[in-house]
Amino acid sequence: MKVLLVGGGGREAALAWAFRSSPLLEDLACAPGNAGIERHARRVPIASENVEAIVTHAIAEAYDLVVIGPEAPLVSGLADRLREAGLDAFGPSAGAAMIEGSKAFSKEFMARHGIPTAAFRVFEDVAEASRYLLSGEAAYPLVVKADGLAAGKGVVIAEDPGSAVDTAKHMLSGAAFGRAGRRIVVEEMLRGRETSFFVLTDGTTSLELASCQDYKRAEDADRGPNTGGMGTCSPSAWLDDATRRALRETVVVPTVRGLAAEGRPFRGVLFIGVMLTDTGPKVLEYNARFGDPETQVLLPRLDGDWLAVLRACARGELAGVSLRWRDEAAVCVVMSSSGYPGAYAKGIPIQGLDDAEKLADVMVFHAGTERDASGRLVTAGGRVLGVTAIGRDLAAARARAYEAVSRVRWTGEHHRSDIAADAIAKIGRR
């Protein structure tokens, strides 16, 4: 198969690594890729958001499959354009990707289909939002979300009316997130344990992926600002069989059926961010693609061929597919640039990577790296590396991942020191 992978982050690095071991693969290209992905794929200098250029390139190269990693090209209709051109594409249509592209659409969709989620209100007017936030109706703390795509940074927990009004004004003015914040969702703050739930679906058949746990806050003990993800582990210590069954019945089935009924059949990876509350699991958000960094722990745990699975999904043939998972656990620690998710420096040389990759069962997925003029590997993003390890259990995988992290260094490097520690403690209490 001749395959084009769209994207250039840690998720795409993991996908490229997984595809490279497939006996089906003949040629792998990545647009635009990064300095780590080029070990597995030839790079195509086209930005993932440049839908027109990607479509033109894909048609000219006659790819057998195009796998779309990031959310922006999905929301912009890249999968639609590729299918119209007669190419197989892994990723939902623009209509289906609206469940990630618009928080307001997502919440209203859940309300229409009886999917459990937090109570919410949608606002486009500053005065109207302020009146509600200052009224007795609003219970604090609450959550203010930018409606559109904001690279995982468009969610603010407001502790009091003053901060909520300031946040709403900042978003609705366009100052915070541009057009993405011109409409906001204000919702009840759910309490409990947040976890991730992934399914592959071709619009009819759905296959549950292995469980995993994401760590979004920048600092240890879940402190600091929200990020795109500072680490993850698989399996999750919080998703027992009963909870997974409840999620399939109350969330996955009505979501897939509801999208199809509304003329938006979903074909790709459906991510469901879930809060495990005292009254049952409730949906925090949907993503219309593989998570980052969850992909970095999910892919190494499959006992099978990811390329074959994604091709079957793209063709609507999941009914004939079964997934088998390795017993081993996986842990990924994200190494980031100092200052992330705010401003950070780029172009800083990275050392020790070869030493880290010499460790058995360690995979270092590049998220934000490039080569400088002299060929040195340097930082080129907020999240720079996803250091992933496999072990007999979470404790062994965690120890190996942090051993690898200790061998990599650059000026200003930052990482959390507690990824998977709470999961290991919970398992130990059973």
Beta strands, then each sheet from edge to edge (+ up, - down):
strand 1: 2-7
strand 2: 27-32
strand 3: 42-43
strand 4: 65-68
strand 5: 89-90
strand 6: 120-123
strand 7: 142-146
strand 8: 155-158
strand 9: 184-188
strand 10: 193-201
strand 11: 206-208
strand 12: 213-214
strand 13: 217-219
strand 14: 223-226
strand 15: 231-234
strand 16: 268-277
strand 17: 280-287
strand 18: 329-337
strand 19: 362-366
strand 20: 369-371
strand 21: 377-379
strand 22: 383-391
strand 23: 413-414
sheet 1: 3+ 2+ 1+ 4+ 5+
sheet 2: 6+ 9- 7+ 8-
sheet 3: 11+ 10- 16+ 17-
sheet 4: 12+ 15- 18+ 22- 19+
sheet 5: 12+ 15- 18+ 23-
sheet 6: 13+ 14-
sheet 7: 20+ 21-
end
